[in-house]
Structure formats: C-alpha cells, structure tokens
Amino acid sequence: MSNWTRNLIIVVVMLALWLGVTVGVVWWGGSHGEGKPRTAYAYWMAAYGAPLCYLLLIGLYALLMRRRRSEP
C-alpha cells in the first residue's frame, strides 16, 4: 500500500470521527431530556465537550502523521 493511500485512509477516518462528534453533539444535546429544564444544560455540556473532542482528534492525527513520517 502506498504512502498516499495510507494517509488518505487516516484522513477519511478522522473526518468520519469529526462528523460523528459534530452530528452526535447536536443529536444528543437536542434530544436528551426533551421537555425538561435540563435540556439546555445537556446541550451546553455537549457543546463544550465537542471542542475538546476536536482537540483530541487533532492530537491523534498529529501523532499518527509523526509516526508515519518516521517509518522507513
């Protein structure tokens, strides 16, 4: 498998995880505790957790690319 193919697989997986976090936050925040006062709290917690997940994804991507660069 070529380097380009491996990098492309990593990028596609990272984009899928990013999409899952983005859609998951909206779905979980909007549907959790519907009709209750804590609905805003659930959305608020999810909205502040999403950027943390994005930072983790960026760190994971950087780690994977650094390992790929050091491979022979």
Buried (B, 14 or more C-beta within 10 A) or exposed (E): EEEEEEEEEBEEBBEEBBEEBEEBBBEBBEEBBEEEEEBEEBBEBBEEBBEEBBEEBEEBBEEBEEEEEEEE
